[in-house]
């Protein structure tokens, strides 16, 4: 009877190899996911100002790639480093969400790019044990360079493909972005809207000493005594409302030319609505003809339908400044307010949040 050779691995040997296979696959997957996020955010959000602004966005993906290479070369060292970094990162990322009462499903969605690192680290420790036993058994590496380095090729190659793919998509858009250099008062008409948008100054992306821009609450409560962004007695535990934005909002205190904040409300300028921002989005210096679907008007987030792809361009945006979102006068509920992205997406977030990516721009009628 003919005996055919079997290619099934020894069960004991497979048991020793399996943790390393799983760890390698998972760490490469995590690296690919973080590279996807890092490169995508660099192009979408970080393409402004000095070149080093962009590099900051590549840190998460680069750290994961470094951890991948360390773990593949020295699984014991890499395993412990991944456990420590993964555990610390998970505690830092999950902590605020747990305190805010995040649901199990929300935490589960974060697990593949956070908590799973601890498991990966443990698996690499098992891989280190396997390699020690393998060496004591007289194992010799394959002669083929590709077989010896297959893990490194995949570990570096897949993130590199993600980087190239995102670059092919984004660079033609970014390198052709329209910027006429104008940062003064601008008139934007069309698509059912005709508004004058505030010039550079307190009515447009007024950057604060801490490096970001005022929150929705700060803008809406600007005129509540004491006038300004100082603490407002009686508002420590409550948010501003749409009525506050209309009556005491920062825009109401702008001078007629939009360059100065005056002691008393002038009621010339105001915050634009979500629809007004969406309908004023631009593409290559022209109105992009965007509109929000009726079905999404009561939703906390969505994307407008546009005849042309809108971009972070003049006359509506300042391409050389950090903000990629504009706050609107509309509130989603008592705790959250709407903002609009330059690409036509809109969403809502806590009224108390303020950061370098969420700006604003006051408007008035012609």
Secondary structure as UniProt FT lines:
FT   HELIX           11..44
FT   HELIX           52..57
FT   HELIX           59..73
FT   HELIX           75..99
FT   TURN            100..101
FT   HELIX           104..111
FT   TURN            112..115
FT   HELIX           116..136
FT   TURN            137..138
FT   HELIX           145..148
FT   HELIX           150..175
FT   STRAND          186..190
FT   TURN            191..192
FT   STRAND          193..197
FT   TURN            202..203
FT   TURN            209..210
FT   HELIX           216..220
FT   TURN            221..223
FT   TURN            233..234
FT   TURN            236..237
FT   HELIX           242..248
FT   HELIX           250..253
FT   TURN            256..257
FT   STRAND          270..271
FT   HELIX           274..279
FT   STRAND          282..283
FT   TURN            284..285
FT   STRAND          286..287
FT   STRAND          290..291
FT   HELIX           294..296
FT   TURN            297..298
FT   STRAND          302..303
FT   STRAND          305..306
FT   TURN            314..316
FT   TURN            319..320
FT   STRAND          325..331
FT   STRAND          336..341
FT   TURN            342..343
FT   STRAND          345..350
FT   TURN            351..352
FT   TURN            356..357
FT   STRAND          358..359
FT   STRAND          361..364
//
